[in-house]
Amino acid sequence: MFKPALACLARVANALAITANIAGTCTVLALVVILNFDVIARGLFSAPLKGTYEIVQLAVVLIVFLQLPDVVRVDRLTRSDGFLNLLHHNRPGLTANLRRIINAISAIFMGLIAYIMFPEFLKMWTTQDFFGVPGVFTVPWWPVKLAIASGSALASVIFTLKVITAQDRPQLIRAPEHDSPTTDEPHI
């Protein structure tokens, strides 16, 4: 009964991570359009798009926390695995346990970020605080706070699933020059 529930949770978490990644990618594309429009407006009409600076600031945070869960899901989070990769050849069991410990610590930190940010989101939702210059360009804070809280929470769930299922041995990417030759061609 535990395994089907865990598999269902993993499917839901993966689907949410992929959906959030798509939203983050759409945010990147929207940011590209806004920046290009701003550059063209500045160059041709000497009239920059109002709020570009604020939009870029908020979009960067949105992009990071929308794409974070999927990055964790596919094991592409930037971290130094050099020691673990060297250790894996001699002590695979120890390496797997160290990976689980690292994932558990990561789950705790992501959970703490979500725990801290969720009340901030609720505060911004009720007070309708905004970011920007009044009368020129303003945007509400709550979408950014929600992205941080939900992205961190989902990343924490995915890290926790990796600890429980012990499915975290990423396949190493090998450059072709390191592959062993399949024929008896001489090396130059």
N, C-alpha and C positions, 0 to 999 in steps of 0.2 A: 504494500500500500504506500510505503514511503517513496519507492522508486518512481511509480507513475506520477505522484504529486510533484516530485523533484523534476521529472522530465517535462511536465506541463509548465512548471515555473520557469524552467530553462527556455522553453519555446516562447513563452510570453516575454521574458526578459530579452531574448535575442530579437524578437520581432520589434519590441519597443526600441532597442538599441539601433537597429537598422533604420527604423522610421525617424528617430532623432538624428541619425547621421544624414539622412536624406534632407531633413529640414536644415541642418547645418550647411550642407552643400548648397541648397537653395539660397541660404543667407549669404554665402560666399559669392554666388552669382549675382544676387541683388546688390551686394556691395561693389562688385566690379562695375555694374551698370551705373550706380550712383557716382562712383569715383570718375568714371569716364565722362559722364554728363557734366560733372563739376569742372573737370579739366577743359572740356570743350566750351562750356559757358564762360569760364574765366578767360580763355584764349580769344574766343570770337566776339563775345559780348561784354567783356570786362564786368561780368555779373556772376559771381560764384553762387552755387546752390547753397541756400541757407541751411545750416544744421549738418553739413557734411562732417564736420569735426565730431559732433556729438554722435552721429550715426555710426561713424567708424569706431569710436570708443565702445559703444554698446554692442556693435556687431561682433567685434573681436571676442568679447566675453561670451556672447551667445554661441559663436562658432565653436569655441573651445569646449564649452560644457554640453553642447548638443552632440558633438562628435566624440566626446570622451568615452561614453559607454561602449560604443562600437569599437573604438580603438582597443579598449580593454578586452572586449569579446574576442577579437581576432589576434590578440597577443602582439600588438604593434605599439604598445606604450613604450616610450623611450625610457630605457633603464640599462644599466651596465650588467650584462649577462656574461661577460668574459670569464669571470672566475667560475661561475656555474657551468659554463660550457666546457671549460677545462676539467672541472671536477666530475662532470657527467661520465666521461670515459672510464675513470677508475672507480668511482663510487656513485652509481646511478641512484641507489636508494637514498643516500644522504642528499644528493642533489634534489630529488623529488621532494623530500621533507623540507629542505631549505626553500624551495619554490612555494610550498604550501604555507610556510611561515611568512614569507614575504607577501604572499597574496592575502593572508589573514591580517597582517599589519596594514596593508593597503585598504582592505575592506573596512577596518576600524577607522582609518583616517578619512576615507570617503564618507563613511557614516557620520563622523563628527562634523564634517563640512555640511552635510545635509541637515543634521540636527541643529546647527547654528543658523543656517540660512532659511529654514522654513519659517521660524517666527519673524525674520526680517521680511520675507515675502508677505506674510499675513499683515504685518504692519504697513507695508507699502500699498497693499491692496486696499486696506481700510482708509488710510490717510490720503491716498492718491498723490503721494509725493512725485515730483517730476525732476527731470534732469535737463539742463539746457539754460538758455537765456530767455526769460519771460518776454513775450512780445515779439521775439525773433523766431525761436524754434525750441519746443519742449517735447519731451517724450516721458511717459511714466516709467518709474523704476521697476514696478512689479514684474514685467516679463523677464527682465534680466535676473532678478532674484529667484523667480520660479525656475528658470533654466539652470541656474547654479544648484538649487536645492534638488531638483528632479534628476539632473544629470549626475550629480554626486551620489544620490540615493541609488540610482540604477547601476552606476559603476560599483557601488558597494555590494549590491545584490549579485552582480556578475562575479566579482572577486570572491564572494562567499560561496557561490556555486562552484567555482574553481577549487576552493579549499575542500568542499564536501565531496565532489566527484573526483578530485585528483586528476583532472584532465588538463594539465598545463605543461606539457612538454612540447614547446613549439618546434616545428621542423626548422632546422638551420638552413639558411639560404647559402648555398655553396656557389662560388664562382666557377665557371667552366674550367679555368686553368688548374683547379684543385681536384678535378675529377680524374680518376685513374683511367688510363687509356684502354680502350676496348680492343684495339688491334696491336700488332707488334711493330708499330711505326717507331722509328728512332726519334728520341727527343733532341731538339737542337738547342 
